Amino acid sequence: MAADFVQHWLATTPGFATPYLLAALGLMINERAGVLNLGCEGMMLVGAMTGAVVSFHTGLAGAGVPVAMLAGALIGLVFGIAVVVFRTDQVLTGLIIVALGDGLTGVVGRPYMFEKVAGFRDLDLGPLSDIPWLGPILFQQDILVYAAAGLAVAVWWGLDRSDVGLRLRAVGEDPATADIAGVDVQLFRLVAVTLGGALCGIAGAYLSLASSFVWIEHMVAGRGWIVIALVIFSGWRPGRAVVGALIFGGAEALIPRIQAVGLDVPIYVVGMLPYVLTLAVLIVPTVLRGERSPAPSGLLINYLRQDRR
């Protein structure tokens, strides 16, 4: 009984972890370029709705993902124009993006609520899927889980090993110095927030196309805020974000498993688990690091060339 519980819990954890990982990678790109993005929740909502609507009309789950990516990128671009070009307050603008996403999806998506959509099913990788324990955990996931793992590797390589990543990190650490070196700070930041929005859009689409196969208003349910804590926990590093996403995904995956086996645990206490964990991952790294923070030095600093001294 206990072994079955653990096996099923571990097998469902990657699916619960995937939206956290995708959105965290997007925010990481934003923040390594020096832009704080608190609008993740709104971008995920837009991605979830657009992915579901397109899938509903086309009958193709795959058609919903690029449209959700585009919708998230457009919202990210709006956010980027506001904070990068017009230098609005990044915190307030991010909160406005959340409200915008919530209102937009509430109006446009209402006719599609609870309409079943085509979604992504778990892959059958033949003999690999039949391996005891490892098969269900590693080889019976949907294609977006594997794509998210590949994206984590790509983001790691792009940020830490490529020339473009070096320039982006320079923009996030010291925009004035990067400007002097010939890096177009505004362009890099605009591209970063647009790309980050695209990944948040895919994260939202995962919820409607791979987790629930339906669009429900407010279905992101605070995950966007948890992602912000995940990025801090990961120290802005993709590899650690994978670990953090699995931790948060595992905590969330416990909820339906506990309900399924009928354990006598109050549902409200179980539902609090991801948020208690969020608080813990914010406190523990701060205690361990003391006053030191790995956050980019230029985070939250608006910059235009005329600011250069």
FENKA-V294382 format. One record per pair of residues at least 24 apart in sequence whose ideal C-beta (glycine too) atoms are under 6 Angstrom apart, sorted by sequence separation. I is the first residue (numbers start at 0). J is the second residue. If there is no record, write none. Layout:
BEGIN
I;J + I;J
END
This chain:
BEGIN
46;70 + 119;143 + 45;70 + 46;71 + 250;276 + 42;71 + 45;74 + 42;74 + 38;78 + 232;280 + 228;277 + 225;277 + 228;280 + 228;281 + 35;89 + 38;93 + 41;96 + 45;100 + 37;93 + 41;97 + 44;100 + 48;104 + 55;111 + 36;93 + 37;94 + 40;97 + 60;117 + 38;96 + 41;99 + 59;117 + 60;118 + 235;293 + 38;97 + 41;100 + 52;111 + 55;114 + 58;117 + 60;119 + 234;293 + 44;104 + 48;108 + 55;116 + 54;116 + 143;205 + 54;117 + 51;116 + 143;209 + 141;209 + 155;237 + 154;237 + 151;237 + 119;208 + 118;208 + 119;209 + 151;241 + 118;209 + 118;212 + 116;212 + 115;212 + 115;213 + 113;213 + 83;185 + 111;214 + 83;188 + 83;189 + 108;214 + 79;189 + 105;216 + 79;192 + 78;192 + 79;193 + 75;192 + 76;193 + 75;193 + 184;302 + 75;195 + 72;193 + 75;196 + 74;196 + 172;295 + 174;297 + 72;196 + 171;295 + 172;296 + 173;297 + 10;135 + 71;196 + 72;197 + 172;297 + 10;136 + 21;147 + 71;197 + 171;297 + 9;136 + 13;140 + 17;144 + 20;147 + 71;199 + 174;302 + 68;197 + 71;200 + 178;307 + 17;147 + 24;154 + 70;200 + 13;144 + 68;200 + 175;307 + 67;200 + 68;201 + 67;201 + 32;167 + 31;167 + 31;168 + 33;170 + 67;204 + 32;170 + 33;171 + 32;171 + 31;171 + 64;204 + 63;204 + 63;208 + 60;208 + 34;188 + 42;196 + 46;200 + 50;204 + 54;208 + 32;187 + 32;188 + 43;199 + 47;203 + 51;207 + 42;199 + 46;203 + 50;207 + 34;192 + 42;200 + 46;204 + 50;208 + 32;191 + 43;202 + 47;206 + 39;199 + 43;203 + 47;207 + 29;191 + 28;191 + 29;192 + 51;214 + 28;194 + 29;195 + 48;214 + 28;195 + 26;195 + 25;195 + 47;218 + 25;198 + 24;198 + 25;199 + 44;219 + 43;219 + 21;198 + 22;199 + 40;219 + 21;201 + 22;202 + 43;223 + 21;202 + 40;223 + 18;202 + 39;223 + 18;205 + 39;226 + 17;205 + 18;206 + 23;226 + 27;230 + 22;226 + 26;230 + 31;235 + 23;229 + 19;226 + 23;230 + 27;235 + 19;229 + 89;299 + 86;301 + 23;240 + 20;244 + 19;244 + 16;244 + 19;247 + 16;245 + 19;248 + 16;248 + 15;248 + 12;248 + 15;251 + 12;249 + 15;252 + 12;252 + 11;252 + 8;252 + 8;256 + 33;295 + 35;298 + 31;295 + 33;297 + 35;299 + 33;298 + 30;298
END
